[in-house]
Amino acid sequence: MFGMYVYNDFEAYGVMEVVENLVTYWIEAGREKNWKEQWVIVEAIAMMLTGSSLDPMQMCEDSVRVQALFSLVLRMVLFTISNLEHLGLLKHEPEIKSLGFIMALYIASFDRWRQVLIEEPTGRKFDPDLFDAYLLAYAQKYDVPLRGPPQIDDIIKDIDTEDIKLPSCELKDPWGWTK
């Protein structure tokens, strides 16, 4: 009637705040050297990515913020995996029973989120478009069995890890988390 436009991204901003809070909790757990709590947060976000709870972010008009947050989450996951590598927890029969399942969830759900990263610059340490290849390279390096999501075998056969060079877990910031 009055040609009034009502902003419609309230849900998207609420979802982003939830994810940002999880990232904040992950940072706090890292300060306390609590890898188990960090892993729980990585698990929670994996579950959110596979469902529809994060979908409002894909339609948000603030694409710069969405891209930055998603890139941050990907770096957080890779940093966590690198930390687990440093602690000697990546192996065929890992102490973390959900390790292969969660890695597989991220790999399986990444393709539908890849579009969010279109404008993300490629850095020296981290190319967000290769996130699934990085995770698969870690799984292959340590023979971590990937299982759980349907068609995971078909998904991973299409991911090329031949040229992937994982950073040393001995580096202070292997995935450019602080950048």
Buried (B, 14 or more C-beta within 10 A) or exposed (E): EEEEEEEEBEEBBEBBEBBBEBBEBBEEBBEEEEBEBBBBBBBBBBEBBBEEEBBBBBEBEBBEBBBEBBBBBBBBBBBBBBBBBBEEBBBEEBEBEBBBBBBBBBBBBBEEBEEBBEEBEEEEBBBBBBBBBBBBBBBEEBEBBBEBBEEBEEBBEEBEBEEBEBBEBEEEEBBBBEE
